[in-house]
Amino acid sequence: MIKAKKSLGQNFLIDQNIIDKILNIIEIKDKSILEIGPGTGNLTKNILKKFPKKVIVIEKDDQLTTLLNENLGSKVKIINKDVLKIDENNLDKENLIVFGNLPYNISTEILCKWILNIRDNKFWFDCLILMFQKEVADRIIAKYNTRYYGRLSILANWKLSVEKICDIKPTSFFPKPKINSSLLLFRPKSNFFSIKNPKNLEKLTRIFFMHRRKMLKKPYNHLFNGSIQIANKLKINLNLRPQNLNFETYYKLTEEYENLRG
């Protein structure tokens, strides 16, 4: 009997209706698939029934990797590593369709790593179909001037269009988590704001949202050495709060920040 490890944020998806819903989002026949955290292989087995070209799974847990090898080893490529320590750009020569019931404790870290590591604006995936804690999903899809808007919304919506598919109740998992989950679909954007170093966007939003209820003036002055010129150019009222600026304004601020530093 496999026991879920709390330290790895494991909650295994057991609801066949939700599995069917996930696999009806996009056609996967003859496509290359990546699954993050397959667990006991419930979703993996159903992916294989759709006749994909190939399936790669990444599972950190040694015990689950042994189980997957016993049950599916001849049908899938199993990588027994921490997803955060893998260079996703080198996983396969083809673009992948990615499924993931992400561990709640590192889900934002995984998503941010993937976004920030997209090389030369070349996407290594066709789409991401990922499950998050509902509150995290709400932050990803949040629009400006709303409660959940913040760093995660700005990063996720920079190069990706994001669509919420559905909410998922705790009863769809074993063991049952204490919170609801949400399923999101991410697709690459063909046009997005050009930023030289994505880590500058991460830095800028981190500084602005460090004190999200306070005015923009202090973090702005910290980043731009007190010069009002850029705020005037972008028509930013520094008495507003971080959540009052839209996506585009943060991307333009990052561009100005990069220009300032040569």
MIDOSE-1310 file (N, C-alpha, C; in nm, 2 decimals, decimal comma, always signed):
residues 262
mika	+0,09/-0,12/+0,00/+0,00/+0,00/+0,00/+0,09/+0,13/+0,00; +0,07/+0,21/-0,10/+0,15/+0,33/-0,11/+0,08/+0,44/-0,03; +0,16/+0,50/+0,06/+0,11/+0,61/+0,14/+0,16/+0,74/+0,08; +0,07/+0,84/+0,08/+0,10/+0,98/+0,03/+0,20/+1,04/+0,13
kksl	+0,30/+1,11/+0,08/+0,39/+1,18/+0,17/+0,35/+1,32/+0,18; +0,33/+1,37/+0,30/+0,29/+1,51/+0,33/+0,40/+1,60/+0,29; +0,53/+1,55/+0,32/+0,65/+1,64/+0,29/+0,66/+1,67/+0,14; +0,60/+1,58/+0,05/+0,61/+1,61/-0,09/+0,48/+1,66/-0,15
gqnf	+0,39/+1,70/-0,06/+0,26/+1,76/-0,10/+0,18/+1,67/-0,19; +0,18/+1,54/-0,16/+0,12/+1,44/-0,24/-0,03/+1,42/-0,21; -0,11/+1,44/-0,31/-0,26/+1,40/-0,31/-0,29/+1,34/-0,44; -0,32/+1,21/-0,44/-0,34/+1,14/-0,57/-0,48/+1,16/-0,63
lidq	-0,48/+1,19/-0,76/-0,61/+1,21/-0,82/-0,68/+1,08/-0,85; -0,80/+1,06/-0,80/-0,87/+0,93/-0,81/-1,00/+0,94/-0,88; -1,05/+1,06/-0,91/-1,18/+1,09/-0,97/-1,18/+1,07/-1,12; -1,24/+0,96/-1,17/-1,24/+0,93/-1,31/-1,31/+1,04/-1,40
niid	-1,41/+1,10/-1,34/-1,48/+1,21/-1,42/-1,38/+1,33/-1,44; -1,30/+1,36/-1,34/-1,20/+1,47/-1,35/-1,09/+1,43/-1,45; -1,05/+1,31/-1,44/-0,94/+1,25/-1,53/-0,99/+1,27/-1,68; -1,12/+1,23/-1,70/-1,18/+1,24/-1,83/-1,19/+1,38/-1,88
kiln	-1,22/+1,47/-1,79/-1,23/+1,61/-1,82/-1,10/+1,67/-1,86; -0,99/+1,63/-1,79/-0,86/+1,68/-1,82/-0,81/+1,63/-1,96; -0,84/+1,51/-1,99/-0,80/+1,45/-2,12/-0,89/+1,49/-2,24; -1,00/+1,56/-2,21/-1,08/+1,61/-2,32/-1,05/+1,76/-2,35
iiei	-0,96/+1,82/-2,28/-0,92/+1,96/-2,31/-0,86/+1,97/-2,44; -0,77/+1,88/-2,48/-0,69/+1,89/-2,60/-0,66/+1,75/-2,66; -0,65/+1,74/-2,79/-0,63/+1,62/-2,86/-0,48/+1,58/-2,83; -0,46/+1,46/-2,78/-0,32/+1,41/-2,75/-0,27/+1,29/-2,84
kdks	-0,36/+1,25/-2,92/-0,32/+1,14/-3,01/-0,20/+1,18/-3,10; -0,10/+1,09/-3,10/+0,03/+1,11/-3,17/+0,11/+1,23/-3,13; +0,08/+1,28/-3,01/+0,15/+1,40/-2,95/+0,25/+1,35/-2,84; +0,35/+1,43/-2,82/+0,45/+1,40/-2,71/+0,40/+1,46/-2,58
ilei	+0,40/+1,38/-2,48/+0,34/+1,42/-2,35/+0,44/+1,42/-2,24; +0,43/+1,51/-2,15/+0,50/+1,51/-2,02/+0,40/+1,52/-1,91; +0,42/+1,43/-1,81/+0,34/+1,44/-1,69/+0,43/+1,47/-1,57; +0,39/+1,56/-1,49/+0,47/+1,60/-1,37/+0,39/+1,54/-1,25
gpgt	+0,47/+1,46/-1,17/+0,41/+1,40/-1,05/+0,30/+1,30/-1,07; +0,32/+1,20/-1,15/+0,22/+1,10/-1,19/+0,16/+1,02/-1,07; +0,24/+1,02/-0,96/+0,19/+0,95/-0,84/+0,18/+0,80/-0,86; +0,05/+0,75/-0,85/+0,03/+0,60/-0,87/+0,00/+0,57/-1,01
gnlt	-0,01/+0,67/-1,10/-0,03/+0,65/-1,24/-0,17/+0,65/-1,29; -0,26/+0,70/-1,21/-0,41/+0,70/-1,25/-0,43/+0,78/-1,38; -0,37/+0,90/-1,38/-0,39/+0,98/-1,51/-0,30/+0,93/-1,62; -0,18/+0,88/-1,59/-0,09/+0,82/-1,69/-0,15/+0,71/-1,76
knil	-0,22/+0,62/-1,69/-0,29/+0,51/-1,76/-0,39/+0,55/-1,86; -0,46/+0,66/-1,82/-0,57/+0,71/-1,91/-0,51/+0,79/-2,03; -0,39/+0,85/-2,01/-0,32/+0,92/-2,12/-0,28/+0,82/-2,22; -0,23/+0,70/-2,18/-0,19/+0,60/-2,27/-0,30/+0,54/-2,36
kkfp	-0,42/+0,55/-2,30/-0,54/+0,50/-2,38/-0,57/+0,59/-2,50; -0,52/+0,71/-2,50/-0,54/+0,81/-2,60/-0,44/+0,80/-2,72; -0,35/+0,70/-2,71/-0,25/+0,68/-2,81/-0,16/+0,80/-2,84; -0,09/+0,85/-2,74/+0,01/+0,95/-2,77/+0,13/+0,90/-2,84
kkvi	+0,21/+0,98/-2,89/+0,34/+0,94/-2,96/+0,44/+0,89/-2,86; +0,45/+0,96/-2,75/+0,54/+0,92/-2,64/+0,49/+0,99/-2,51; +0,53/+0,92/-2,40/+0,49/+0,98/-2,26/+0,62/+0,98/-2,18; +0,65/+1,10/-2,12/+0,76/+1,11/-2,03/+0,69/+1,15/-1,89
viek	+0,74/+1,09/-1,79/+0,69/+1,13/-1,65/+0,80/+1,16/-1,56; +0,78/+1,26/-1,48/+0,89/+1,30/-1,38/+0,83/+1,28/-1,24; +0,89/+1,19/-1,17/+0,85/+1,15/-1,03/+0,96/+1,15/-0,94; +0,96/+1,24/-0,83/+1,07/+1,25/-0,74/+1,07/+1,13/-0,64
ddql	+0,95/+1,08/-0,60/+0,94/+0,98/-0,50/+1,00/+0,84/-0,55; +1,10/+0,79/-0,48/+1,16/+0,66/-0,52/+1,06/+0,55/-0,52; +0,98/+0,54/-0,41/+0,88/+0,43/-0,40/+0,78/+0,43/-0,51; +0,73/+0,55/-0,55/+0,63/+0,56/-0,66/+0,70/+0,53/-0,79
ttll	+0,82/+0,57/-0,81/+0,90/+0,54/-0,93/+0,91/+0,39/-0,95; +0,94/+0,32/-0,84/+0,94/+0,17/-0,85/+0,81/+0,12/-0,89; +0,70/+0,17/-0,84/+0,56/+0,12/-0,87/+0,53/+0,15/-1,02; +0,57/+0,27/-1,06/+0,54/+0,31/-1,20/+0,62/+0,22/-1,30
nenl	+0,75/+0,19/-1,26/+0,83/+0,11/-1,34/+0,77/-0,03/-1,36; +0,72/-0,08/-1,25/+0,65/-0,22/-1,25/+0,53/-0,22/-1,33; +0,45/-0,11/-1,33/+0,32/-0,11/-1,40/+0,32/-0,06/-1,54; +0,41/+0,04/-1,56/+0,41/+0,12/-1,69/+0,55/+0,13/-1,75
gskv	+0,65/+0,07/-1,70/+0,79/+0,09/-1,74/+0,81/+0,07/-1,89; +0,74/-0,02/-1,95/+0,77/-0,05/-2,09/+0,70/+0,06/-2,18; +0,60/+0,13/-2,12/+0,52/+0,22/-2,21/+0,56/+0,37/-2,19; +0,63/+0,40/-2,08/+0,66/+0,54/-2,06/+0,81/+0,56/-2,02
kiin	+0,86/+0,68/-2,04/+1,00/+0,71/-2,00/+0,98/+0,78/-1,86; +1,04/+0,71/-1,76/+1,03/+0,76/-1,62/+1,16/+0,83/-1,58; +1,15/+0,95/-1,53/+1,26/+1,03/-1,48/+1,24/+1,05/-1,33; +1,33/+0,98/-1,25/+1,32/+0,98/-1,11/+1,41/+1,10/-1,05
kdvl	+1,35/+1,22/-1,07/+1,43/+1,34/-1,02/+1,33/+1,45/-0,97; +1,39/+1,55/-0,91/+1,31/+1,66/-0,86/+1,29/+1,75/-0,98; +1,17/+1,79/-1,02/+1,14/+1,87/-1,14/+1,21/+2,00/-1,13; +1,23/+2,05/-1,01/+1,29/+2,18/-1,00/+1,44/+2,18/-1,04
kide	+1,50/+2,06/-1,04/+1,64/+2,04/-1,08/+1,66/+2,00/-1,22; +1,56/+2,00/-1,30/+1,57/+1,95/-1,44/+1,56/+2,07/-1,53; +1,64/+2,07/-1,63/+1,63/+2,17/-1,74/+1,52/+2,13/-1,84; +1,41/+2,19/-1,82/+1,29/+2,15/-1,90/+1,31/+2,17/-2,05
nnld	+1,40/+2,27/-2,09/+1,43/+2,30/-2,23/+1,50/+2,18/-2,30; +1,56/+2,09/-2,22/+1,63/+1,98/-2,28/+1,56/+1,84/-2,27; +1,43/+1,84/-2,23/+1,36/+1,72/-2,20/+1,34/+1,64/-2,33; +1,30/+1,71/-2,44/+1,27/+1,65/-2,56/+1,29/+1,74/-2,68
kenl	+1,32/+1,68/-2,80/+1,34/+1,77/-2,92/+1,20/+1,83/-2,97; +1,09/+1,76/-2,93/+0,96/+1,81/-2,98/+0,90/+1,89/-2,86; +0,81/+1,98/-2,90/+0,73/+2,05/-2,80/+0,63/+1,95/-2,73; +0,62/+1,97/-2,60/+0,54/+1,88/-2,52/+0,41/+1,93/-2,48
ivfg	+0,31/+1,85/-2,46/+0,18/+1,88/-2,39/+0,20/+1,83/-2,25; +0,19/+1,93/-2,16/+0,23/+1,90/-2,02/+0,11/+1,89/-1,93; +0,10/+1,78/-1,85/+0,00/+1,76/-1,75/+0,06/+1,76/-1,61; +0,00/+1,82/-1,52/+0,06/+1,82/-1,38/-0,04/+1,84/-1,27
nlpy	-0,05/+1,74/-1,18/-0,12/+1,77/-1,05/-0,01/+1,81/-0,96; +0,03/+1,94/-0,96/+0,15/+1,99/-0,90/+0,14/+1,98/-0,75; +0,25/+1,94/-0,68/+0,25/+1,95/-0,54/+0,23/+2,09/-0,49; +0,13/+2,10/-0,40/+0,09/+2,24/-0,36/+0,20/+2,32/-0,30
nist	+0,30/+2,25/-0,23/+0,40/+2,33/-0,16/+0,51/+2,39/-0,26; +0,51/+2,34/-0,38/+0,61/+2,40/-0,48/+0,55/+2,43/-0,61; +0,42/+2,44/-0,62/+0,35/+2,47/-0,75/+0,39/+2,60/-0,81; +0,39/+2,71/-0,73/+0,43/+2,84/-0,78/+0,57/+2,84/-0,82
eilc	+0,66/+2,77/-0,75/+0,80/+2,77/-0,78/+0,82/+2,70/-0,91; +0,75/+2,60/-0,94/+0,76/+2,52/-1,07/+0,72/+2,62/-1,18; +0,60/+2,68/-1,17/+0,55/+2,76/-1,27/+0,64/+2,88/-1,30; +0,68/+2,95/-1,20/+0,77/+3,06/-1,22/+0,91/+3,02/-1,28
kwil	+0,96/+2,91/-1,24/+1,08/+2,86/-1,31/+1,06/+2,84/-1,46; +0,95/+2,77/-1,49/+0,93/+2,75/-1,63/+0,91/+2,88/-1,71; +0,84/+2,97/-1,66/+0,82/+3,10/-1,73/+0,95/+3,18/-1,74; +1,03/+3,18/-1,64/+1,15/+3,26/-1,64/+1,26/+3,20/-1,72
nird	+1,25/+3,06/-1,74/+1,36/+2,99/-1,82/+1,32/+2,97/-1,96; +1,22/+3,03/-2,02/+1,19/+3,01/-2,16/+1,30/+3,08/-2,24; +1,37/+3,00/-2,32/+1,49/+3,05/-2,38/+1,46/+3,12/-2,52; +1,52/+3,24/-2,53/+1,51/+3,31/-2,66/+1,37/+3,31/-2,72
nkfw	+1,27/+3,31/-2,63/+1,13/+3,32/-2,67/+1,09/+3,19/-2,75; +1,16/+3,08/-2,73/+1,12/+2,96/-2,79/+1,06/+2,87/-2,68; +0,93/+2,84/-2,70/+0,86/+2,76/-2,60/+0,89/+2,61/-2,62; +0,91/+2,54/-2,51/+0,94/+2,40/-2,51/+0,81/+2,31/-2,50
fdcl	+0,70/+2,38/-2,48/+0,57/+2,31/-2,47/+0,47/+2,38/-2,56; +0,37/+2,29/-2,60/+0,25/+2,34/-2,67/+0,14/+2,40/-2,58; +0,13/+2,34/-2,47/+0,04/+2,39/-2,36/+0,07/+2,32/-2,23; +0,02/+2,39/-2,13/+0,04/+2,33/-1,99/-0,10/+2,32/-1,93
ilmf	-0,13/+2,20/-1,88/-0,26/+2,17/-1,82/-0,23/+2,13/-1,68; -0,25/+2,23/-1,58/-0,19/+2,21/-1,45/-0,30/+2,24/-1,34; -0,28/+2,16/-1,23/-0,37/+2,17/-1,12/-0,30/+2,24/-1,01; -0,37/+2,34/-0,95/-0,32/+2,42/-0,84/-0,42/+2,42/-0,72
qkev	-0,37/+2,46/-0,60/-0,46/+2,50/-0,50/-0,54/+2,61/-0,55; -0,67/+2,62/-0,52/-0,76/+2,72/-0,58/-0,72/+2,86/-0,55; -0,67/+2,88/-0,43/-0,62/+3,02/-0,40/-0,50/+3,06/-0,49; -0,41/+2,97/-0,52/-0,30/+3,00/-0,61/-0,35/+3,02/-0,75
adri	-0,45/+2,94/-0,79/-0,50/+2,96/-0,93/-0,57/+3,09/-0,94; -0,64/+3,13/-0,83/-0,71/+3,27/-0,83/-0,60/+3,38/-0,85; -0,49/+3,36/-0,79/-0,38/+3,46/-0,80/-0,32/+3,46/-0,94; -0,32/+3,35/-1,01/-0,26/+3,34/-1,14/-0,35/+3,41/-1,24
iaky	-0,48/+3,39/-1,23/-0,58/+3,44/-1,33/-0,63/+3,58/-1,29; -0,59/+3,64/-1,18/-0,64/+3,77/-1,13/-0,61/+3,88/-1,22; -0,71/+3,97/-1,23/-0,69/+4,10/-1,31/-0,65/+4,21/-1,21; -0,59/+4,32/-1,27/-0,55/+4,43/-1,18/-0,68/+4,49/-1,12
ntry	-0,65/+4,56/-1,01/-0,76/+4,62/-0,93/-0,84/+4,52/-0,85; -0,79/+4,39/-0,84/-0,87/+4,29/-0,77/-0,78/+4,24/-0,65; -0,84/+4,17/-0,56/-0,78/+4,13/-0,44/-0,66/+4,04/-0,46; -0,67/+3,95/-0,55/-0,56/+3,84/-0,57/-0,45/+3,88/-0,67
ygrl	-0,47/+4,00/-0,73/-0,37/+4,04/-0,83/-0,23/+4,07/-0,77; -0,13/+4,02/-0,84/+0,01/+4,04/-0,78/+0,11/+3,98/-0,87; +0,23/+3,95/-0,81/+0,34/+3,90/-0,89/+0,31/+3,78/-0,98; +0,24/+3,69/-0,92/+0,21/+3,56/-0,99/+0,12/+3,59/-1,12
sila	+0,03/+3,68/-1,10/-0,06/+3,72/-1,22/+0,02/+3,78/-1,33; +0,11/+3,87/-1,29/+0,19/+3,95/-1,38/+0,29/+3,86/-1,46; +0,36/+3,77/-1,38/+0,45/+3,67/-1,45/+0,38/+3,57/-1,54; +0,27/+3,52/-1,49/+0,20/+3,41/-1,57/+0,14/+3,46/-1,69
nwkl	+0,09/+3,59/-1,69/+0,02/+3,64/-1,81/+0,11/+3,72/-1,90; +0,24/+3,72/-1,87/+0,34/+3,78/-1,96/+0,35/+3,71/-2,10; +0,39/+3,58/-2,09/+0,41/+3,51/-2,22/+0,30/+3,41/-2,24; +0,20/+3,39/-2,15/+0,10/+3,29/-2,16/-0,04/+3,34/-2,15
svek	-0,13/+3,29/-2,23/-0,27/+3,31/-2,20/-0,32/+3,20/-2,11; -0,40/+3,24/-2,01/-0,44/+3,15/-1,91/-0,59/+3,13/-1,90; -0,64/+3,01/-1,90/-0,78/+2,99/-1,90/-0,81/+2,89/-1,78; -0,91/+2,93/-1,70/-0,96/+2,84/-1,60/-1,05/+2,73/-1,65
icdi	-1,03/+2,61/-1,63/-1,11/+2,50/-1,68/-1,23/+2,47/-1,58; -1,19/+2,44/-1,46/-1,29/+2,41/-1,35/-1,22/+2,41/-1,21; -1,31/+2,41/-1,11/-1,26/+2,39/-0,98/-1,28/+2,24/-0,94; -1,20/+2,19/-0,85/-1,21/+2,04/-0,82/-1,22/+2,03/-0,67
kpts	-1,31/+1,95/-0,63/-1,33/+1,93/-0,48/-1,23/+1,83/-0,42; -1,21/+1,84/-0,29/-1,12/+1,76/-0,22/-1,15/+1,61/-0,23; -1,27/+1,57/-0,25/-1,31/+1,43/-0,27/-1,26/+1,36/-0,39; -1,20/+1,44/-0,48/-1,14/+1,39/-0,61/-1,00/+1,33/-0,59
ffpk	-0,95/+1,35/-0,46/-0,81/+1,31/-0,43/-0,81/+1,22/-0,31; -0,70/+1,14/-0,31/-0,67/+1,06/-0,19/-0,52/+1,08/-0,15; -0,49/+1,12/-0,03/-0,59/+1,16/+0,07/-0,65/+1,30/+0,04; -0,77/+1,32/+0,10/-0,84/+1,45/+0,07/-0,77/+1,57/+0,12
pkin	-0,73/+1,67/+0,03/-0,67/+1,79/+0,09/-0,78/+1,87/+0,16; -0,74/+1,97/+0,23/-0,84/+2,05/+0,31/-0,89/+2,16/+0,23; -0,84/+2,18/+0,11/-0,88/+2,29/+0,02/-0,93/+2,25/-0,11; -1,00/+2,33/-0,19/-1,03/+2,31/-0,32/-0,92/+2,33/-0,42
ssll	-0,92/+2,27/-0,53/-0,82/+2,28/-0,64/-0,88/+2,35/-0,76; -0,80/+2,39/-0,85/-0,84/+2,45/-0,98/-0,75/+2,40/-1,09; -0,82/+2,37/-1,20/-0,74/+2,32/-1,32/-0,73/+2,44/-1,42; -0,61/+2,47/-1,46/-0,58/+2,58/-1,55/-0,51/+2,53/-1,68
lfrp	-0,54/+2,60/-1,79/-0,48/+2,57/-1,92/-0,40/+2,70/-1,96; -0,27/+2,67/-1,99/-0,18/+2,78/-2,03/-0,14/+2,75/-2,18; -0,15/+2,86/-2,26/-0,10/+2,85/-2,40/+0,00/+2,96/-2,43; +0,11/+2,93/-2,50/+0,20/+3,04/-2,54/+0,13/+3,15/-2,62
ksnf	+0,17/+3,27/-2,59/+0,12/+3,39/-2,67/+0,22/+3,41/-2,79; +0,16/+3,44/-2,90/+0,25/+3,47/-3,02/+0,31/+3,61/-3,01; +0,25/+3,70/-2,94/+0,30/+3,83/-2,92/+0,30/+3,87/-2,77; +0,42/+3,91/-2,72/+0,43/+3,95/-2,58/+0,54/+4,06/-2,57
fsik	+0,53/+4,13/-2,46/+0,62/+4,24/-2,44/+0,77/+4,19/-2,42; +0,86/+4,25/-2,49/+1,00/+4,20/-2,49/+1,08/+4,26/-2,37; +1,13/+4,16/-2,29/+1,21/+4,20/-2,17/+1,34/+4,12/-2,19; +1,45/+4,19/-2,17/+1,58/+4,13/-2,20/+1,61/+4,02/-2,10
npkn	+1,59/+4,04/-1,97/+1,62/+3,94/-1,87/+1,49/+3,92/-1,78; +1,42/+3,81/-1,80/+1,30/+3,79/-1,72/+1,32/+3,80/-1,57; +1,44/+3,78/-1,52/+1,46/+3,80/-1,38/+1,44/+3,94/-1,33; +1,45/+4,04/-1,42/+1,43/+4,17/-1,39/+1,28/+4,20/-1,36
lekl	+1,19/+4,13/-1,43/+1,05/+4,14/-1,41/+1,02/+4,07/-1,27; +1,08/+3,96/-1,25/+1,06/+3,89/-1,12/+1,11/+3,99/-1,00; +1,22/+4,05/-1,02/+1,27/+4,14/-0,91/+1,18/+4,26/-0,89; +1,14/+4,32/-1,00/+1,06/+4,44/-0,99/+0,93/+4,42/-0,93
trif	+0,86/+4,31/-0,97/+0,73/+4,28/-0,91/+0,75/+4,24/-0,76; +0,86/+4,17/-0,73/+0,88/+4,13/-0,59/+0,89/+4,26/-0,50; +0,97/+4,36/-0,55/+0,99/+4,48/-0,47/+0,86/+4,56/-0,46; +0,78/+4,57/-0,57/+0,66/+4,64/-0,56/+0,55/+4,58/-0,47
fmhr	+0,55/+4,45/-0,47/+0,44/+4,38/-0,40/+0,49/+4,33/-0,26; +0,60/+4,37/-0,22/+0,65/+4,34/-0,09/+0,56/+4,40/+0,02; +0,51/+4,52/-0,01/+0,41/+4,58/+0,08/+0,30/+4,63/-0,01; +0,21/+4,53/-0,04/+0,11/+4,56/-0,14/+0,00/+4,66/-0,10
rkml	-0,01/+4,68/+0,03/-0,11/+4,78/+0,07/-0,06/+4,92/+0,08; +0,07/+4,94/+0,06/+0,13/+5,07/+0,07/+0,14/+5,13/-0,07; +0,16/+5,27/-0,07/+0,17/+5,34/-0,20/+0,29/+5,30/-0,28; +0,29/+5,32/-0,41/+0,39/+5,29/-0,51/+0,52/+5,37/-0,49
kkpy	+0,51/+5,48/-0,42/+0,62/+5,58/-0,42/+0,75/+5,52/-0,36; +0,74/+5,45/-0,25/+0,86/+5,40/-0,19/+0,93/+5,30/-0,27; +0,87/+5,19/-0,32/+0,94/+5,09/-0,40/+0,98/+5,15/-0,54; +0,90/+5,24/-0,59/+0,94/+5,31/-0,72/+1,07/+5,39/-0,70
nhlf	+1,08/+5,46/-0,59/+1,20/+5,54/-0,56/+1,32/+5,45/-0,54; +1,30/+5,34/-0,48/+1,41/+5,24/-0,45/+1,46/+5,19/-0,59; +1,37/+5,16/-0,68/+1,42/+5,10/-0,81/+1,47/+5,21/-0,91; +1,41/+5,33/-0,90/+1,45/+5,43/-1,00/+1,52/+5,55/-0,94
ngsi	+1,58/+5,53/-0,82/+1,67/+5,63/-0,76/+1,60/+5,77/-0,74; +1,47/+5,76/-0,72/+1,39/+5,88/-0,69/+1,36/+5,97/-0,81; +1,40/+5,92/-0,93/+1,37/+6,00/-1,05/+1,22/+5,99/-1,09; +1,15/+6,10/-1,10/+1,01/+6,10/-1,13/+0,98/+6,09/-1,28
qian	+1,09/+6,10/-1,36/+1,08/+6,11/-1,51/+1,01/+5,99/-1,57; +1,04/+5,87/-1,52/+0,98/+5,75/-1,58/+0,83/+5,74/-1,54; +0,80/+5,77/-1,42/+0,66/+5,77/-1,37/+0,58/+5,87/-1,46; +0,63/+5,98/-1,49/+0,56/+6,08/-1,57/+0,55/+6,03/-1,71
klki	+0,65/+5,97/-1,77/+0,65/+5,91/-1,90/+0,54/+5,81/-1,92; +0,53/+5,72/-1,81/+0,43/+5,61/-1,82/+0,29/+5,65/-1,75; +0,29/+5,78/-1,71/+0,16/+5,83/-1,65/+0,12/+5,75/-1,53; +0,21/+5,73/-1,44/+0,19/+5,65/-1,32/+0,17/+5,74/-1,20
nlnl	+0,06/+5,73/-1,13/+0,03/+5,80/-1,01/+0,09/+5,72/-0,89; +0,20/+5,78/-0,84/+0,27/+5,71/-0,73/+0,20/+5,70/-0,60; +0,08/+5,76/-0,59/+0,00/+5,75/-0,47/-0,09/+5,63/-0,48; -0,09/+5,56/-0,59/-0,17/+5,43/-0,61/-0,10/+5,32/-0,54
rpqn	-0,16/+5,21/-0,53/-0,10/+5,09/-0,47/-0,06/+4,99/-0,58; +0,02/+4,89/-0,55/+0,07/+4,80/-0,66/-0,03/+4,73/-0,74; -0,15/+4,69/-0,68/-0,25/+4,62/-0,75/-0,33/+4,71/-0,85; -0,30/+4,84/-0,84/-0,37/+4,93/-0,93/-0,31/+4,95/-1,07
lnfe	-0,19/+4,89/-1,09/-0,12/+4,90/-1,22/-0,15/+4,77/-1,30; -0,18/+4,79/-1,43/-0,21/+4,67/-1,51/-0,08/+4,60/-1,56; -0,10/+4,48/-1,62/+0,01/+4,40/-1,67/+0,11/+4,48/-1,75; +0,06/+4,55/-1,85/+0,14/+4,62/-1,94/+0,23/+4,73/-1,88
tyyk	+0,18/+4,79/-1,77/+0,26/+4,89/-1,70/+0,38/+4,83/-1,63; +0,36/+4,71/-1,58/+0,48/+4,65/-1,51/+0,58/+4,60/-1,61; +0,53/+4,56/-1,73/+0,63/+4,52/-1,84/+0,71/+4,64/-1,89; +0,64/+4,75/-1,90/+0,70/+4,88/-1,94/+0,80/+4,93/-1,84
ltee	+0,76/+4,92/-1,71/+0,85/+4,96/-1,60/+0,98/+4,87/-1,60; +0,96/+4,74/-1,63/+1,08/+4,65/-1,64/+1,17/+4,69/-1,75; +1,11/+4,73/-1,86/+1,19/+4,78/-1,98/+1,27/+4,90/-1,94; +1,21/+5,00/-1,87/+1,27/+5,12/-1,83/+1,38/+5,09/-1,73
yenl	+1,35/+5,00/-1,64/+1,45/+4,96/-1,54/+1,58/+4,90/-1,61; +1,56/+4,82/-1,71/+1,67/+4,76/-1,79/+1,75/+4,87/-1,86; +1,67/+4,96/-1,92/+1,74/+5,07/-2,00/+1,83/+5,16/-1,90; +1,78/+5,17/-1,78/+1,85/+5,26/-1,68/+1,98/+5,19/-1,64
rg	+1,98/+5,06/-1,65/+2,10/+4,99/-1,61/+2,19/+4,94/-1,72; +2,15/+4,99/-1,84/+2,23/+4,96/-1,96/+2,22/+4,82/-2,01
